[in-house]
């Protein structure tokens, strides 16, 4: 089961299969998959802040230096996203993860 949530109006939609580019039926905004939770890189790509290739590049760097070093910090140090964008997306990720009953 996949659950998608709109962070503009709070609407939730469920689906038996994973969907891409889900649009809220109430307000027309993009919805975010909250079950299973999206990873940081997926959310950044979802909102168009970075492309998947750059996320993969940062993940490769993360594997080489220390797989416990946060991906977001790597993306900021590489200049691929700003620290403000990182904090905004981390806030969305926390809200998505803690805002849905699993």
RAQUI-V816882 format. One record per residue. N is the residue number from 1. SS is DSSP state (H for helix, E for strand, L for the rest). BURIAL is + if it has 16 or more other ideal C-beta (glycine too) atoms within 10 Angstrom, else -. Layout:
n->{N;N}
ss->{SS;SS}
burial->{BURIAL;BURIAL}
This chain:
n->{1;2;3;4;5;6;7;8;9;10;11;12;13;14;15;16;17;18;19;20;21;22;23;24;25;26;27;28;29;30;31;32;33;34;35;36;37;38;39;40;41;42;43;44;45;46;47;48;49;50;51;52;53;54;55;56;57;58;59;60;61;62;63;64;65;66;67;68;69;70;71;72;73;74;75;76;77;78;79;80;81;82;83;84;85;86;87;88;89;90;91;92;93;94;95;96;97;98;99;100;101;102}
ss->{L;E;E;E;E;L;L;L;L;L;L;E;E;E;E;L;L;L;L;L;L;L;E;L;L;L;L;L;L;E;L;E;E;E;E;L;E;L;L;H;H;H;H;H;H;H;L;L;L;L;L;H;H;H;H;H;H;H;H;H;H;H;H;H;H;L;L;L;L;L;H;H;H;H;H;H;H;L;L;L;L;L;H;H;H;H;H;H;H;H;H;H;H;H;H;H;H;H;L;L;L;L}
burial->{-;-;+;+;+;+;+;-;-;-;-;-;+;-;-;-;-;-;-;-;-;+;-;+;-;-;-;-;-;-;+;+;+;+;+;-;+;+;-;+;+;-;+;+;+;+;-;-;+;+;-;-;-;+;+;-;+;+;+;-;+;+;-;-;-;-;-;-;-;-;+;+;-;+;+;+;-;-;-;+;+;-;-;-;+;+;-;-;+;-;-;+;+;-;-;+;-;-;-;-;-;-}
